[in-house]
Amino acid sequence: MATTTTKRKPVFVKVDQLKPGTNGHTLTVKVVSSKPVKTVGGRGGRSAVLAARPSRIAECLVGDETGTIIFTARNEQVDLMNVGATLILRNAKIDMFKGSMRLAVDRWGRIEVTEPANFEVKEDNNLSLVEYELVNVVEE
């Protein structure tokens, strides 16, 4: 019996549906702002291969009509983060940073620039401003 694997059609989620510790999200967002975080250069203790290639990081506020979240863009992703651009983030994941959510796309995901979206970004619902507390659940 031959089984054919068909690619699952991506289920697009809205920003306000994102939860801590989840991944595999596909969403369409607009870039609201982008600010570079300092370039991490070669520091002692890291291998020479990593040190030779400084990583560029930018924190970008992205969002849709349900809310916004900080997206951490790395290296060549930074070049796509132009204010006003509409992007499709494929296989994005939620990283926790100091108790708040950050959206990121790692090497298993993809960022695509797409047609300008016709939604207004809801800027007064920033999910990255919500602080989460790490709670250890003890199972009986």
C-alpha positions in Angstrom: 0.0 0.0 0.0 1.6 3.2 -1.2 1.2 6.2 1.0 1.6 9.6 -0.6 2.7 12.4 1.7 0.9 15.6 0.9 2.2 18.8 2.4 -0.2 20.2 4.9 -1.7 23.5 3.9 -0.4 26.1 6.2 -2.9 27.2 8.8 -2.5 31.0 9.2 -2.8 32.2 12.7 -3.4 35.7 14.1 -0.9 37.4 16.4 -3.3 37.2 19.4 -3.5 33.4 19.1 0.2 33.0 19.9 1.1 31.4 23.2 4.4 30.8 25.0 6.3 27.7 24.1 4.5 27.1 20.8 6.0 26.7 17.4 5.1 25.9 13.8 3.1 29.1 13.3 2.4 30.6 9.8 1.3 34.2 9.9 1.0 37.3 7.8 2.3 40.4 9.5 3.3 44.0 8.8 6.5 45.5 10.1 5.7 48.4 12.4 9.3 49.2 13.5 12.7 47.7 13.3 15.6 48.6 15.6 19.0 46.9 15.4 20.3 45.4 18.5 24.1 45.5 18.8 26.0 43.3 16.5 27.5 40.4 18.4 31.2 40.2 17.3 33.9 37.8 18.2 34.1 37.4 22.0 36.4 35.1 23.9 35.2 31.6 24.5 33.4 31.2 21.2 34.8 29.1 18.4 36.7 31.0 15.7 34.2 30.0 13.1 31.4 31.8 14.9 33.6 34.8 15.8 34.5 35.4 12.2 30.9 35.9 11.3 29.3 38.5 13.5 25.6 38.0 13.9 23.3 40.9 13.3 20.1 41.0 15.3 17.2 43.4 15.1 14.1 43.6 17.3 11.2 44.3 15.0 7.6 45.1 16.1 5.4 43.2 13.7 1.6 42.7 13.9 -1.7 42.2 12.2 -5.2 43.4 12.9 -5.3 41.5 16.3 -2.1 42.7 17.9 1.6 43.1 17.7 4.6 41.1 19.0 8.4 41.6 18.9 10.0 39.6 16.2 13.7 38.8 16.6 15.3 39.0 13.1 18.8 37.5 12.7 21.5 38.1 10.1 19.9 38.2 6.6 16.4 38.3 8.0 17.2 41.9 9.2 17.3 43.0 5.6 13.7 42.0 5.0 12.4 43.9 8.0 11.5 47.2 6.3 8.9 49.3 8.0 5.6 48.9 6.2 6.6 45.6 4.5 4.1 42.8 4.6 5.7 39.4 5.4 4.6 35.8 5.6 6.4 34.1 8.5 6.5 30.3 8.0 7.2 27.9 10.8 7.7 30.7 13.3 8.2 29.9 16.9 7.8 31.7 20.2 10.9 32.3 22.3 10.7 33.5 25.8 13.0 36.4 26.7 13.0 37.8 30.2 9.4 36.5 30.7 7.9 37.9 27.6 7.2 36.4 24.2 9.3 37.0 21.1 8.5 35.6 17.7 11.4 34.1 15.8 12.0 32.1 12.6 14.9 29.7 12.8 16.6 27.7 10.0 13.5 25.5 9.7 11.3 28.4 8.9 11.1 31.0 6.1 10.3 34.7 5.8 8.7 35.8 2.5 8.0 39.3 1.4 4.4 39.4 0.1 1.8 41.7 -1.4 0.9 44.6 0.9 -1.8 43.5 3.3 -5.0 45.5 3.6 -5.3 45.4 7.4 -4.4 48.1 10.0 -2.0 46.8 12.6 -3.6 46.9 16.1 -0.7 48.5 18.0 -2.4 48.7 21.4 -2.2 45.0 21.9 1.5 44.2 22.2 1.9 40.5 23.3 5.5 41.1 24.1 4.5 43.5 26.9 2.7 40.7 28.7 4.9 39.1 31.3 4.7 35.4 31.9 5.8 33.6 35.0 7.5 30.2 34.7 5.4 27.8 36.7 6.5 24.3 37.4 3.6 21.9 37.3 4.0 18.9 39.6 2.1 15.9 38.3 0.7 13.7 41.0 
